[in-house]
């Protein structure tokens, strides 16, 4: 039957409806207008300018704040002592997150202490790197100051674009690795690719970067933390910086960061006629071993001869004692026979 014209129909709220409602409540809590788009930047201009002054260091501090924000059991966080300019960045970024903070103790022990207050809801959805790309034109900053340090003329340039997990554990899965990667780099998304021929596992940043230097700076700052987390969970032997060729179906390793090799020492030239040290030492050891064997052989033979001599002497002594005993016994009998009768 058709519904009466004056009757209203109530629709049940499904999962999509609930998601939109949560987003609306979150936007209201963060004071985000309804007409904001993906270009919305949840950071102040002061924060972004200081971020671009030292991207690597600022990125680490952002990760610290995001971990603090995600931990519901922690209500305060104390930073290590730092310089005034660095404390200013922490205060500015904390305000963008919704934290309260204060600087404590005199120099050089002055540090920042952050608090979670009722006005804190959640960490900003965009990272500082994403916001900086959106606002770069307004900030009038061409590139991060410390992201591309000057190189020496003879210094080799490495354009690393990912991380490589070497010797991963047997039957490692993406479901097992993904939480560890997110914990080590909560603000950076990685594509996880298992390479063929047991070459390892590639971690490739999902987000594109304007310059290779920015990506290298990010990966260099993340590598120690990622390596510590991966090895702590026994997921791989190590995590190293790596350059991949990603034009094909599967990334191919072009170059990976290796430990500095030990310096090669030039062989020392000995005077003519003088034997090398290892030759002389080897000859002396061989001579000492030969003499030791000869001495042991002499002692063994002497011991055997001594045993033989002692045995023969013992037999001769027993025979002599037996002969003397018999003679003595015979003499006693003769004396008894010569005694006259009373």
C-alpha positions in Angstrom: 0.0 0.0 0.0 1.3 3.5 -0.7 2.3 5.6 2.3 -0.1 8.3 3.3 1.0 11.7 2.0 1.4 13.2 5.4 3.5 10.3 6.9 7.3 10.6 7.2 9.6 7.6 6.6 12.6 7.1 8.9 15.7 5.6 7.4 18.0 3.4 9.5 21.6 4.8 9.8 24.0 2.4 8.2 27.9 2.2 8.4 28.4 4.9 5.8 25.9 7.2 7.7 27.8 6.5 11.0 31.1 7.3 9.3 29.9 10.6 8.0 28.5 11.5 11.4 31.8 10.7 13.1 33.6 12.9 10.5 31.2 15.7 11.2 31.7 15.5 14.9 35.4 15.4 14.5 35.4 18.5 12.2 33.3 20.4 14.7 35.7 19.4 17.5 38.7 20.6 15.4 36.9 23.7 14.4 37.2 22.8 10.7 34.6 24.5 8.5 32.3 22.4 6.4 33.5 23.8 3.1 37.2 22.9 3.7 38.8 20.7 1.0 42.0 18.7 0.8 44.0 21.9 0.8 43.1 22.5 4.5 46.2 23.0 6.6 45.9 22.3 10.3 49.2 24.0 11.2 50.1 27.6 11.8 52.4 29.5 9.4 54.9 29.8 12.2 55.0 26.0 12.7 55.5 25.4 9.0 58.3 27.9 8.6 60.2 26.5 11.5 59.6 23.0 10.1 61.2 23.9 6.8 64.3 25.2 8.6 65.3 21.7 9.7 63.0 19.0 8.1 64.8 16.0 9.5 64.8 17.1 13.1 61.3 18.5 12.9 60.0 15.3 11.4 61.3 13.3 14.4 59.5 15.7 16.8 56.3 15.3 14.9 56.6 11.5 15.3 57.1 11.9 19.0 54.0 14.1 19.3 51.9 11.6 17.2 53.0 8.7 19.4 52.1 10.7 22.5 48.7 11.6 21.0 47.9 8.0 20.1 48.7 6.7 23.6 45.6 7.1 25.7 47.5 6.1 28.9 50.0 8.9 28.7 48.9 12.3 29.9 52.2 14.2 29.8 55.5 14.0 27.9 58.8 15.5 28.9 61.4 16.4 26.2 65.1 16.4 26.6 66.8 19.8 27.1 67.1 21.7 23.8 67.9 25.1 22.4 65.5 28.0 22.5 64.6 27.9 18.8 63.8 24.2 19.1 61.7 24.7 22.1 59.7 27.4 20.2 59.0 24.8 17.5 57.8 22.3 20.0 55.5 24.8 21.6 54.1 25.9 18.3 53.5 22.4 17.1 52.0 21.3 20.4 49.5 24.2 20.1 48.5 22.9 16.7 47.9 19.4 18.2 45.8 20.8 21.0 48.4 20.2 23.8 49.4 22.5 26.6 53.0 23.0 27.3 55.5 24.9 29.4 59.3 25.3 29.5 60.9 24.3 32.8 64.3 24.6 34.5 67.1 27.2 33.7 69.6 26.9 30.9 71.2 24.7 29.9 68.7 22.2 31.3 65.6 24.0 30.1 63.2 21.6 28.5 59.5 21.4 27.4 56.8 19.5 29.2 53.5 18.8 27.3 50.1 18.0 28.8 46.9 16.6 27.4 43.9 18.8 28.2 40.2 18.4 27.4 40.7 20.5 24.3 42.9 17.8 22.8 40.9 15.4 20.5 43.3 13.8 18.0 46.5 14.5 16.0 46.1 16.4 12.8 45.1 14.3 9.8 47.8 15.8 7.6 51.5 15.6 8.3 53.8 18.6 8.3 55.3 17.4 5.0 51.8 17.4 3.3 50.9 20.7 4.7 54.2 22.3 3.7 53.7 21.2 0.1 50.2 22.9 0.1 51.5 26.1 1.7 54.9 26.3 0.1 53.9 29.1 -2.3 52.5 31.2 0.5 55.5 30.5 2.7 57.8 31.7 -0.1 60.3 29.0 0.7 61.9 27.2 -2.2 63.2 24.2 -0.2 64.0 23.1 3.3 67.2 24.8 4.5 68.9 21.6 5.8 67.3 19.1 3.5 70.0 19.4 0.8 73.4 20.1 2.5 76.3 21.1 0.4 78.3 18.2 -0.9 82.0 18.1 -1.5 83.2 17.9 -5.0 84.4 14.3 -4.7 81.5 13.1 -2.6 79.3 10.4 -4.2 75.6 11.3 -4.4 73.2 8.6 -3.4 69.6 9.1 -4.3 68.0 6.5 -2.0 64.3 6.1 -2.5 63.4 3.3 -0.1 64.5 1.0 2.7 65.6 -2.6 2.3 65.0 -5.4 4.8 67.9 -7.9 4.4 67.6 -11.6 5.2 63.9 -11.5 6.3 62.7 -14.3 8.5 61.2 -17.4 6.9 57.5 -17.0 5.8 57.3 -13.4 6.8 54.0 -11.8 5.8 52.8 -8.3 5.2 50.3 -8.6 8.0 53.1 -9.3 10.4 55.4 -6.6 9.1 52.9 -3.7 8.6 52.3 -2.9 12.3 56.0 -2.8 13.0 56.5 -0.4 10.1 53.7 1.9 11.2 55.0 1.9 14.8 58.5 3.0 13.5 57.1 5.6 11.1 53.6 6.6 12.1 53.5 9.6 9.8 54.9 7.9 6.7 53.0 5.4 4.6 55.1 2.6 2.9 54.4 0.2 0.2 55.7 -3.2 1.2 57.1 -5.3 -1.7 58.6 -8.8 -1.2 61.4 -9.1 -3.7 62.1 -12.3 -5.7 65.2 -14.5 -5.4 65.4 -13.9 -1.6 66.7 -10.3 -2.1 64.7 -9.0 0.8 61.7 -6.8 1.4 61.4 -3.3 -0.1 59.8 -0.4 1.8 58.9 2.3 -0.7 57.3 5.6 0.5 53.8 5.8 -0.9 53.9 9.6 -1.1 55.8 11.5 -3.8 58.4 14.2 -3.0 59.3 17.3 -4.8 63.0 16.7 -4.6 65.2 13.6 -4.1 67.0 15.4 -1.3 63.8 15.6 0.8 63.2 11.9 0.4 66.8 11.0 1.3 66.6 13.2 4.4 63.4 11.5 5.5 64.6 8.0 4.9 67.9 8.8 6.6 66.1 10.0 9.7 63.7 6.9 9.7 66.3 4.2 9.1 67.7 3.9 12.6 64.2 3.7 14.2 63.0 1.2 11.5 66.1 -1.0 11.9 65.7 -1.1 15.7 62.0 -2.1 15.5 62.5 -4.7 12.8 65.5 -6.4 14.5 63.8 -6.2 17.9 60.9 -8.3 16.5 63.4 -10.6 14.7 61.7 -9.9 11.3 65.0 -9.3 9.4 68.7 -9.1 9.9 68.9 -5.4 9.1 67.3 -2.4 7.5 69.4 -0.3 5.1 69.0 2.6 2.8 68.5 1.5 -0.8 68.0 2.9 -4.3 65.4 1.0 -6.4 64.5 1.0 -10.0 60.7 1.0 -10.0 59.9 1.3 -13.6 59.1 -2.5 -14.0 56.6 -4.8 -12.4 58.9 -5.3 -9.4 61.4 -2.9 -7.8 65.0 -3.8 -8.6 67.9 -3.0 -6.4 70.4 -0.5 -7.9 72.5 0.3 -4.9 72.2 -0.3 -1.2 74.0 1.5 1.6 76.9 -0.6 2.9 79.0 -0.2 6.0 82.3 1.6 5.6 84.9 -0.9 4.6 88.1 -1.2 6.7 91.0 0.8 5.2 93.3 -1.1 3.0 96.9 -1.2 4.4 99.7 -1.2 1.9 102.1 -4.1 2.4 105.4 -3.2 4.1 108.5 -3.8 2.0 111.1 -5.8 3.9 114.9 -5.4 3.3 116.3 -7.9 0.8 117.1 -11.2 2.5 114.9 -10.7 5.5 112.1 -13.2 5.9 108.6 -12.0 6.6 107.4 -12.1 10.2 104.9 -14.8 9.6 107.6 -17.0 8.0 110.0 -16.6 10.9 107.2 -17.1 13.4 106.0 -20.2 11.6 109.5 -21.7 11.5 110.0 -21.1 15.2 106.7 -22.7 16.1 107.5 -25.8 14.0 110.9 -26.1 15.6 109.5 -25.8 19.1 106.9 -28.4 18.3 109.5 -30.8 17.0 111.7 -30.4 20.1 108.7 -31.0 22.3 107.9 -34.2 20.6 111.6 -35.4 20.9 111.6 -34.6 24.6 108.4 -36.5 25.2 109.8 -39.5 23.3 113.0 -39.5 25.4 111.0 -39.3 28.6 108.8 -42.2 27.5 111.8 -44.4 26.6 113.6 -43.5 29.9 110.5 -44.4 31.9 110.2 -47.8 30.1 113.9 -48.5 30.7 113.6 -47.5 34.3 110.6 -49.9 34.7 112.6 -52.7 33.2 115.6 -52.1 35.4 113.6 -51.8 38.5 111.8 -55.1 37.7 115.0 -57.0 37.1 116.5 -55.6 40.3 113.5 -56.5 42.3 113.6 -60.1 41.0 117.3 -60.4 41.8 116.7 -59.1 45.3 113.9 -61.6 45.9 116.1 -64.4 44.7 118.9 -63.3 46.9 116.6 -63.0 50.0 115.3 -66.4 49.3 118.7 -67.9 49.1 119.8 -66.3 52.3 116.6 -67.5 54.0 117.4 -71.1 53.0 121.0 -70.9 54.1 119.9 -69.5 57.5 117.3 -72.2 57.9 119.8 -75.0 57.1 122.2 -73.6 59.7 119.6 -73.6 62.4 118.8 -77.3 61.7 122.5 -78.3 61.9 122.9 -76.6 65.2 119.9 -78.4 66.7 121.4 -81.7 65.6 124.8 -81.0 67.3 123.3 -80.2 70.8 124.4 -83.1 73.2 121.8 -85.0 75.2 121.8 -84.4 79.0 
